[in-house]
Amino acid sequence: MEASNPEVEALGALSLDQAPLRHVKPARDYPARRAKKKLGTPPPRNHLSSSSSLSKLPKVPLRQSDSSIALRKEPLQHLPVPVPNVCYLAHASIPPTPLSTPQRLLVVLDLNGTLLYRSRGSSSFHPRPFLPEFLNYCLANHALLVWSSATAPNVSAICARLFQPHARSTLLGEWARDTLGLTNEQYASRIQVYKRLDRIWDNPGLSSTHPLAHEGGKWSQVNTLLIDDSAMKASAQPYSVVQIPEFVKGGAEKKTAENDVLGQVVGYLEEARRWGDVSAFSRERPFKMNCGWGWDWKEKKNVKPAVRKKQGSIPREEEGYISSDADEEEGGVKLEG
């Protein structure tokens, strides 16, 4: 299996004019505007937009300003924890069977604490070691969807800095805080969020993106894995998450086999994709660090570079970026309108 070139050009910044915008169907509480519907656009829930343009952000009623939320130090609120349904548990309890040909998975990527670190109020973020190589591997071998609890403009801005335009256009979606089923009050609060993967599986726009959709293939628990630093977010689908150590301030991880978190995730994905049901595989063999899931980046063949510029060239004081708002947990960057 081919992996990325560790010398690929990765990670950089795009100007507002360069960044590709994600056009989506407007929500009911936003001013009417024309927008092209794209695959992977989550349906609006609780009168929240599914995304928004970076250049013309609409004003959302009943939501507090960025500064008023960022300055508050309220305790983290907890919603009722979702529980897995009977059908999901029954399917995951069936022993997995090996495939003759490895399948292409839907890999759902969290941002802050998983792929990168961005502190509250900071205008820059720091990539996890081997992030360019990891993204290149995922783009070459799997379908990708970014799902973060950061606000939509923050998610869009981060993706613009992580991916080359052609690679970004292959993402099945850039899902943000407005896809989590929150009320307006919850949206503006520090709150424990949950990522219900059935929202992806039931999304009409994503059903046709499965490589075997013409034969009835679809995204489901048999071929979907969420990569996140918090297993709690996947409480509704507990065997569909690869929980990794949180990437924290200082980026203390070294580029060694023992600390190569993303390399070990690649090794795990390579094994998981060889089984007919990844939820059943994950139930029997959950991901754990330093349990034989290593990946030697230097020994693997190259794939076409897909992410931006050289690692480490991320702007530290990018003009036009301001601090995040309610997405303190997820971090992110936000473009001034």
N, C-alpha and C positions, 0 to 999 in steps of 0.2 A: 504493500500500500504506500502510495506516495505521500510525502509530507512536504512542508514548506522549506524554503531555503532560508537559513538563519541570517543570511546577508541581504534579504529582500528589503526593498524600500517600504517602510511602514511608519504610520502614525505622523500626523501633521495637522496643519490648520488650513481651513478654507475661508476665503472671504465670504461675506453674505451673498455676493453676486455669484460666486462659484458653487456654493453649497446647493445640491439638488433638493428641491422642496418636496414634501410628501403631501400630495393633494388628496383630500378625503371628503366624504359626504358631510355637509354641515349638520351640526346638532340642532335640535328644535329651539333651544333657547339662545342661539347665536343669530346675528343678523344674516339675512339670506345672502348667499353668494354662490357663484358658480364654481364647481370643483369637479375634477375628473375622478371617478371612482377607481380605486386600485385594489388589487388582490390583497387580502390580509387585513382589510379595514374592519376593525371590530365594530359591532353594532352599538349605537349610542345607548347608554344605560343611565338611568336616574338623571336625564336631561343634561348629560355631560358630553362634550365633544369627544370624538375618537382621535383627533389630532388637530393641529393647526399650523398655519403658515408662519414661517419665521418673520416675514416682513410685515404682515398685517395681522397682529394678534387681536382677536375680538375681546371685548370686556365681558367678563362673566359675572352675572349678578349674584349677590349674596356671598361673594368670596372676598376675603380680606386681602389687603395689599401684601406684596412680597415682603416689604420691610417690617410690617407689623407682625407677620408670622415668624420671620427669621429671628427677631429680637426676643420672642417669647421663649421661656424655658419651661414649658408645661410638661408634665409627665407623659410618657407614652401611653396612649389609650389602647384598649384591647377590645376588639369585636368578638362575638362568639366564634369559636374555632370551628371551621367546617369539618365534617367527617366524611370519609370515603363511603360511597354507596355500595350496596351488596354486590351488584354486578361487577364493579371494579375489583373488589376484593376476591370474588370468585374467579375472575379471569386471571388475576395475578397469582392465585394459589395453584394453578395448573402447572406442573413441571414444564419448563421450556424445552423446546426441541431445536436442535441445531439446523442451520440453513446450509444448503449446498453453495449458495452465493451470498456474501454479506449484503445486507440491506442498507439503503440510504435512510438515515434517521432524520427526524425533525429535532434539531437541537435548539432549545430556547435559552437565550443568554441573558442573565442579569448583568447589571453594569457595576455600580459602586460596591466595593467590598468583594467583588468577584473577578471582574476583568481589570479594574483600576481602583485607585483611591482618590477621593476628592474630599477635603475637609470642609466643614461648614463655613461659608463666607469666603472661600478661596476662589480665585479666578483661574486656577490651573488644576490639572489632575495628573496623577502618576500611573503609568501602565504597569501591570504585573509583569514580572520577568517572563520572556518568551511569548508575550501577547501577540506580536506580529506573526510568529510562526504558528501559533495556535489558531488564529483566525484564518490563515491561509489553509491550514489543514481542514478546518471545518467547512470553508467555502468550497474546497475541492471535493469533499467526500459526503457532505450532508446538506440538508436544507436548514437555513438559519432564520430565526425570528428573535429580535431583541425585545425583551419585556422588562421594564423597569417601573418602579413606583415614583420615579422623578416626573416632573411635569413634561408635557409634550414638547415645548420648545427646547427644554434642556436635553431631552433624549435625542431630538433631531440634531442639535448642535454637537453633541458628543459623537454621534454616528458620522457626522460630516467630517470630524477630525480623525476618526478611526479608519474609515474605509475610503478607498478610491471610488470615484463616481460609478464606474462600471460594476464594481463589486457591491456597492451599496444598493444598486438597482436590482440585484438578485435577492436581497433580503425579502422574506415573505411578509415582513411587517416591522414597524418600529412602534411597539405598544408602550403606552405611558400610563401615568397615574389615572387618567380619565377612562381607562379600560377596566378598572378594578371594581366597578359597581358601587362606588362611594357616593354618598349624598354630598351636596354642596358643603355642608358643615364638616363632614368627615374629610372631604378633599382638602380643606384648608387647615386641618389639624394634624398634629403628630399622632399617628395611629399605626398600629400593627396591621399590615395589609396581607392579603392572601391571594395567591395566583392560582385560580381554578383552571386547570388545563382543559377542562371540558368546554370552556369558552373558545378555545382554539379549535378543538375537535368539532364543535357544532357550528363553526363560522362558515357560512356558505361561500364566502370569497376565497377561503383556503382549501376547500374540498377538491378543487380542480388542480391544485398544485402538486398533488402526490404524483410521483413518477409513473405509477400504474393506475392513474385515475380512469383511463379508458377501459380498464379491466375491472373496475369497481374498487380499486385501492383507495384508501383514505388515511388521514392522520388519526391516530388513536393511541391508546396506552401501549400497543404492541410495538410502536416505532417512535415514541416521543420521550425525550429526556430533558428536564430542566436543570441547568447548571446554575447553582445559587449557593451563597454562603449561609443561607438560613433554610433549614428543612421545614421549619414551621410554616413558611409561605406556601408549601405544597401539602398542607395537611389533608386536603381533599383527595390527593393522589400521592400517598406517601412512598410508593415504590416507583415513582416516575421522576425522582429528583436525585441528582448527584450533588451532595453537599460537600463543599470544599472549605478549607480554612479561610476565614475572613482576611482579606488583604487590608492591612491597617496602616496607620500613619508611620512614615519612615521607610516603608517598603523594605523591611529587613530581610526578605527572602533573597538568597543567593542563587546564582545559576549553577546549582549542583543537583545531582540526581535525587538526593534526599529532599531537597527543597523545591524541586521543579514541579509545582502543583499542576500547572497546565499540561505539562508533559505527561504526568500520571493520569490526568483526565483523558488525554488522547489515547493512552494505552487501554484505559477502561472502555472508551467508546469503541475502539477497535475490536475488543472482545464482545461487547454488548451487541454490536451490529451483526454478529454471527449467529444470533439466536432469534427464533421466531417471535418471541414476546419479550421485549426488554423490561417490562414491569415484573414479569415472573423471574427473569434473570436477576434484576436488581433486588427482588425480595430474597432470593437465595444467596446472592453475592453482592451486598451493598458496597459502595465505594468506600474505601479507607486508604489513608495515605500510607505509603511505603509497604504495600502488600503485593508487590510484583507487577504494578501497572506502569512501569517505566517506559519511556520513549526516548530513543537516542536521535535527537534532531540532526546531528552531523552525519549519521549513517544513512539517513533516508534520502530518497531522490527529491529533486526540486519540483515545485509546482509554480505556475505563473503567479508573480506577485499580485496581491489583491488589496493590500492595505497601505496606508500612507507613509511615505518617507522613512527616514532612519529612526530607529527606536532611540528615545532620549531627546529627540528634537521637538518635543511638545512645548509650545510657548508657555512660559511661566507667568507672564503678565500680559495676556492677550487683550488688546484694546477692544472695548465693546462688550466684554463679558462682565456680568454682575453676579452677586451672590444668589444662591438658590433660595427657594421659599419653603413650602411645606415639605419638600422632599429631602429634608435633612438626613434621613437615614440612607437615602440613595445617592445623595450628593448631586453632581452634575454641573453644567455650565449653562448660562442663559444669555442670549443675545438681547441687547437693548433694542427696543423697537424704534 
